[in-house]
Structures are given as C-alpha cells and as structure tokens.
Amino acid sequence: MTTLTTEPLTALDRCDRCGAQAYVRVVLPVGELLFCGHHARAHASAYADVATHVQDETDRLHAEHGQA
C-alpha cells in the first residue's frame, strides 16, 4: 500500500529536472517526482493522465517572491 505524502514542500525539496526549489509533487503509481514551477508547467501534459495525485504549491511563489 502506498502512503500519500501531503506534507508541505520545503526548501530542501528540489526539482528533479533542474535542482531548483520544488513547488509541485507529482505522485505516480511507482513513486513521485518533484518539480519547480517552470518544469511542472512544461511537463504537465505528460503527467496529467498518469498521476495519482498532484500537490501544487506554486501559489507560494507569489507570497514568497512577490508578483512579477
């Protein structure tokens, strides 16, 4: 049985593509991937149909870094 992790992402969680701070956790049947906001958007179409859960905390980007 797989336990769903819903703990908030921290600065220690890093994007699996580029190493930046992760703001999105994609839970798959065989594990999970962590993405920064940029790579989460870039790969959303690839994981949307296979993910069992997506934890998206990208709204924190505006709170932490201000709106662009």
LUMZA-907737 format. One line per 2 residues: number of its first residue (from 0); their letters; for each residue x, y, z of N, C-alpha, C. Coordinates in steps of 0.02 Angstrom, whole numbers, plus 50000, padded with zeros to 5 digits. Layout:
NUM	A	X Y Z X Y Z X Y Z; ...
! end
This chain:
0	MT	50042 49941 50000 50000 50000 50000 50044 50062 50000; 50027 50111 49959 50065 50173 49955 50034 50225 50001
2	TL	50075 50259 50040 50052 50312 50083 50060 50378 50047; 50006 50417 50044 50008 50481 50010 50041 50533 50055
4	TT	50094 50564 50031 50129 50616 50067 50098 50683 50049; 50073 50718 50099 50044 50784 50086 50078 50838 50128
6	EP	50135 50821 50156 50172 50871 50195 50192 50928 50149; 50193 50989 50174 50215 51045 50133 50286 51035 50107
8	LT	50297 51057 50046 50364 51055 50018 50407 51108 50051; 50470 51094 50061 50515 51141 50094 50572 51160 50046
10	AL	50615 51203 50069 50673 51224 50029 50721 51166 50017; 50716 51113 50055 50758 51054 50045 50733 51010 49988
12	DR	50670 51018 49968 50642 50980 49913 50662 51014 49848; 50695 50976 49804 50724 51004 49744 50692 50974 49681
14	CD	50687 51013 49629 50661 50991 49564 50704 50935 49536; 50671 50882 49513 50707 50825 49484 50737 50841 49416
16	RC	50717 50895 49384 50745 50914 49319 50804 50962 49325; 50798 51013 49369 50850 51065 49369 50880 51080 49437
18	GA	50852 51053 49490 50880 51064 49556 50855 51126 49592; 50811 51165 49560 50781 51224 49593 50733 51200 49647
20	QA	50710 51246 49689 50663 51227 49741 50599 51200 49710; 50576 51144 49736 50516 51111 49710 50453 51142 49741
22	YV	50404 51154 49700 50339 51178 49723 50282 51132 49701; 50298 51078 49665 50247 51031 49642 50273 50960 49654
24	RV	50231 50920 49686 50244 50848 49697 50195 50810 49654; 50220 50767 49610 50178 50725 49567 50185 50653 49591
26	VL	50131 50626 49616 50131 50557 49641 50109 50512 49584; 50151 50463 49570 50138 50414 49517 50127 50346 49548
28	PV	50100 50298 49511 50091 50231 49540 50157 50199 49562; 50213 50221 49535 50277 50190 49551 50324 50235 49590
30	GE	50301 50292 49614 50345 50337 49651 50320 50409 49644; 50366 50456 49652 50346 50526 49646 50401 50566 49612
32	LL	50381 50623 49584 50427 50670 49553 50416 50738 49585; 50469 50776 49592 50464 50845 49617 50485 50892 49561
34	FC	50447 50947 49554 50461 50995 49502 50459 51066 49528; 50500 51109 49500 50493 51181 49510 50431 51203 49471
36	GH	50409 51264 49479 50350 51287 49443 50358 51284 49368; 50417 51303 49343 50430 51302 49271 50424 51232 49242
38	HA	50457 51184 49272 50457 51116 49245 50390 51081 49257; 50354 51100 49309 50287 51072 49320 50241 51092 49262
40	RA	50245 51156 49242 50204 51179 49185 50227 51146 49120; 50292 51141 49112 50319 51114 49049 50301 51040 49039
42	HA	50295 51002 49094 50283 50930 49089 50212 50910 49110; 50169 50958 49123 50101 50943 49147 50063 50896 49101
44	SA	50069 50905 49036 50032 50861 48990 50057 50789 48993; 50120 50779 49010 50148 50712 49014 50126 50675 49077
46	YA	50117 50710 49133 50099 50676 49194 50025 50680 49212; 49989 50723 49179 49919 50734 49198 49877 50670 49197
48	DV	49886 50628 49148 49845 50568 49142 49869 50509 49183; 49932 50511 49207 49958 50453 49244 49968 50467 49319
50	AT	49965 50530 49339 49975 50547 49409 49915 50524 49451; 49929 50498 49510 49875 50481 49556 49858 50540 49602
52	HV	49904 50587 49607 49893 50648 49647 49945 50700 49627; 49923 50763 49625 49969 50818 49611 49961 50868 49668
54	QD	50016 50880 49704 50017 50930 49757 50050 50992 49729; 50010 51043 49716 50035 51103 49683 50037 51161 49734
56	ET	50097 51183 49750 50106 51239 49797 50135 51300 49762; 50124 51305 49696 50153 51361 49659 50123 51428 49681
58	DR	50065 51428 49714 50038 51491 49738 50084 51523 49790; 50126 51483 49822 50175 51509 49870 50228 51553 49836
60	LH	50239 51544 49772 50289 51584 49736 50273 51658 49741; 50210 51675 49732 50189 51746 49736 50197 51772 49807
62	AE	50179 51731 49856 50184 51752 49926 50256 51761 49947; 50300 51716 49924 50370 51717 49945 50413 51766 49904
64	HG	50396 51775 49841 50439 51813 49796 50405 51873 49764; 50343 51885 49780 50307 51942 49751 50282 51927 49682
66	QA	50235 51965 49660 50208 51956 49593 50251 51991 49542; 50259 51960 49484 50300 51988 49431 50263 52039 49391
! end
